[in-house]
């Protein structure tokens, strides 16, 4: 069931990427030179076409697949609810379980950050973004229960946003490269605009990477987990820490 849910989530990736790109391109800063506007308009039109057809297919897939999964999920979750006292019988508290996962996520994030040496390390940058998201969601329910948790949630939110925006630039650069191949020399103003826009994206990518390097890489990467370790010590000595219900964004 978990594998089917993962496949269902992955099926939305392409459509979601297109939506993010369209939103960002429509809000592109006015400092973009006028020469890039024809290329930008052509790229937006291409993405709009791509958005329409896949979205219809994804909606149909999600409706059909989730409709088949929902009854089984309800049964499985109800069964887990009735067996919730089994954890108490083994002495595993919410605080202990969270602390174990916190240690794992911190180690994984440290390894991902160590693998980033330049702005071309796309996979490591993407992995670090996912690692920051995992830490944020893990700590989110502790906001009102553990001192320092709220600050770390905010820190991971900023981390996730910065790495996410950099990753979005990688996606945009790939889209522009594909568009240049398609356009060829048939529409010179569009081609010139795409090339100018590609140069602008490259400069913006470099700027965002330098910001991340200053904030999170090198020596900073080694000091980043320190507040997490303080939270870990608090969780390790807690009798129990009950989560509060929150809406994850």
Phi, psi and omega in degrees: 000320178297319179296320179294322177294320178296317178298321179295319179294318180295332181296339181268355187301310184297314180296323180292320178300318180297317179299316180297317181295317179298315181299316182291318182295325178292333180258017181304132185304148180294347180290350174297130185295153183298331181297338181273349186299317178300320179293319179297315180297319180295318181294319178298318179296320179296316180293324179298320177294316179295328182291322189294304185293310179299323181298321178297318180294318180295316179300319179294317179298313182297316179300311184290313183292316182290327177300324178285328182278328190306312180300320179293322178297316180299317179295315182296316181292324178295321179295318179295323180297318181288339181258017186293339180283351181295326178295319179297325181294330180270356178084010180272114179265167176299319180298316181295313181298320179294320181296319178299313181292325179299317179297318180296314183293322178297318179295319180294318180295319179300319179294320179295317180294323179294337181275000181263114179245342180199177180289353179272354180277068187297317184294318180293322178295318177296317179297321178295321178299315179295320178298319176296323179294318179300316180296317180299313182291329178294320184274341185308315180292349182266002184312312184265006185244329184238127178296132180095345182294318182299319180297321180287327174298315179297321180295318179289330176295315178296319177301310181299319180295315182295315179290325178295319179294322177294318178297323178297327178293325176298317180297317179298318180299320178294320179298317180294318180299318178294320180297320179298321178295321182289316183293317183061219181257015185286330182228088187302315179300321178293315181297315178298321179295320179296320179294319179293320178295322178299320179295322179295317179297321179297317178295319179295322177297314179299319180297316181292324178294318179300321178297316179295319179299320180292321186276324195231347187256171180064231181297326179298326181296330180281333180268345182302319183285352186304310178297329177294322179294326176296318176297321180298319179296322178295316180294324182295331182261358182281141175292316173192151178227114183273136178285153171253153182285131179223160175259117180276133181255000000 
